[in-house]
């Protein structure tokens, strides 16, 4: 974040301040009189107003507005177990209503806000953290959200990680991802990968980071990769991995996964799983899974069935097969995808 501009929340209205001040215990002050509270072990900090502290932090509001001993205390040092560093963060916010800092500082400020129930400070920190997300930071924010059960924040961090998985999987912190989080990412329909090979390579990187301890989880991790969506070249890359060398249970998992039926749509963010678009009447069509649409292609020069087709140098060759004129024909026809033409 560098040196970001302070983020200012909506200012408290006069009525909010009046209620907060009126609820503070102790003797009634004359107009404009400050109820002073000195803070022990913090000589550089000035005397703080109880009203400002009460408006900025629920911890102090309960202390000063619920009849506790501190509410009737004069300017004597405030008895508290709060760390000086925490007070140095909370007191300026109580007066200014702003927060600024680096990514790590904002994470620390959010943790302090949670500990002392400073909801205004917490809201500002979480807003700033989400605005500054990056692939590496999304993993930090995901861990923070899970640790403190901040579900909306966790959902936002996970959505970012799913949509930017290509970068997330290459972050230094990715191999340290907990197993449960890895399974949730790899198994999500909202995972955005250009190819399932990306999901496989990410799983392999996570397993190789600590193969001895993680090998027992390899089957569960690789089961989240959709091998049946891979083409021949992609499967060759997978087969080259030492972990899936035959014969072994992981190789058998690969064989079963390739043969199994499963979702045929590529995984893209923000899309729901469902039926394909309406199939057109022509048998010569191409389907775009991203746009969920069909495009009609040029018909073959002659009708045939039961023929093999191979791809060479970007061309598709239809070899032999059966036709109405011959049970077995030796005719070869070539299709050029860019020009949508047969020859």
Secondary structure, DSSP 4 states (H G I P E B T S, - for coil): --SPPPEE-PPPPHHHHHHHHHT--SSPPPTT---EEB-TT-TTSPPEEHHHHHHH-HHHHHHHHS--GGGG--SSBPP----HHHHHHHHHHHHH-EE---HHHHHHHHHHHHHTT-HHHHHHHHHHHHHT--HHHHHHHHHHHHHTT-HHHHHHHHHHHHHTHHHHTTSTTGGGS-HHHHHHHHT-TT---SSHHHHHHHHHHHHHTTHHHHGGGHHHHHTTS-GGG--HHHHHHHHTSGGGPSSSHHHHHHHHHHHS----SPP-TT----PPSPPPSSSSEEEETTTTEEEE-PPPSS--BS-EEEEETTEEEEE--B-SS-SS---EEEEETTTTEE-
